[in-house]
Amino acid sequence: EAGPAPFSAQLIINGDGGDTVNFPTALIDLGAGAANIGTLGGIQDINFSGNGGLQTTGSVFLSANGSITNAGVPVEIVALNLVAIAPITVDLDTDVANIEVQGGSGGVTIDEANSLTIGGISGVTGISATGGDILVIAAGAITVNEAVSNSGGGNVTLTSATSGGGSVVGSDMTAELGVNFSGGPFDPGYFQQISAGP
């Protein structure tokens, strides 16, 4: 006899234009379910604080009309996939396998607890911002499969922080993938390896 089906819960939150969604105290475990916060509109800001966050073996989709931020949360998104969209700032601590971020005038900051692949989830392309800086720090390797671009002239920094040979790789990081560091200096300071691939 088969055992019980794996736990799976869907979390859907939308608003009417100026709402703020706060995750203040605990990590919400959705099992294998998906989280869709603001994807149908109406959410101004999404804030994570305390130990608040979302955990799933599936996907998390966050969309705000303002910013998506955290305050003092060690890791607020644990998921297979994360897509985050906000026209001001996206600032998240993550433990995800794949990520896409469309940031805005305040830039994008991602602090990843493990390895990270940029791209391959949805219609959002790679990681982008229209201002501020893009800073992605991963404790493991970073694989760039879609464009990373800052049209606002800020810095773009991808840092693989592993001490044992972390890497930042892509099939062709400047041409095929359209990774754009022209908005500011490309900072290879902590890279153990930069590879253009085969």
QUIVENVEN-V851237 format. One record per helix or strand of 2 or more residues. SS is the DSSP state (H for helix, E for strand). FROM is the first residue (numbers start at 1). LEN is the number of residues. If there is no record, write none. Layout:
ss->SS from->FROM len->LEN
ss->SS from->FROM len->LEN
This chain:
ss->E from->11 len->3
ss->E from->19 len->5
ss->E from->27 len->3
ss->E from->35 len->3
ss->E from->43 len->7
ss->E from->53 len->3
ss->E from->59 len->6
ss->E from->68 len->4
ss->E from->77 len->10
ss->E from->89 len->14
ss->E from->107 len->6
ss->E from->116 len->3
ss->E from->127 len->3
ss->E from->134 len->5
ss->E from->142 len->3
ss->E from->148 len->3
ss->E from->156 len->5
ss->E from->168 len->2
ss->E from->194 len->2
